Amino acid sequence: MKGVGDYMYLFEAKYYDLDSEREIARKIEFDGDNFFQTEKECCIYAMNKAYDMKQKNEYFDSLKFIAC
């Protein structure tokens, strides 16, 4: 039986560019690699990655789970 950490995860982070006034979507993909014990840990990791990818002239809008 596969655990939470045995899957490849795909999320989509959306940002709003304040200079161009347009929405930007970026893919966040990572392998659980037995690192996560719960689904919550996986989602928190993705949220941290989304904030790390934010550029200076953007604000973070949303994070969407796509697939595992």
WOMOTA-V470551 format. One line per field, one symbol per residue. phi: phi as a letter, one per 30 degrees, with the letter a starting at -180 (. if undefined). psi: psi as a letter, one per 20 degrees, with the letter a starting at -180 (. if undefined). burial: # if it has 16 or more other C-alpha atoms within 10 Angstrom, else .. Layout:
phi = ???
psi = ???
burial = ???
//
This chain:
phi = .dcedcbccbbbccbcdddchbdbcbdbbacdhhdccbdddddddddddddddddecbbdcabbdcab
psi = pqahjjrpqprppqqpohgilqqppqpopqphljhphrhghghhghgggghhiprhjqqpgrpppgr.
burial = ...####.#########..........##..#...#.....##..##..#...#...#.#..#.....
//
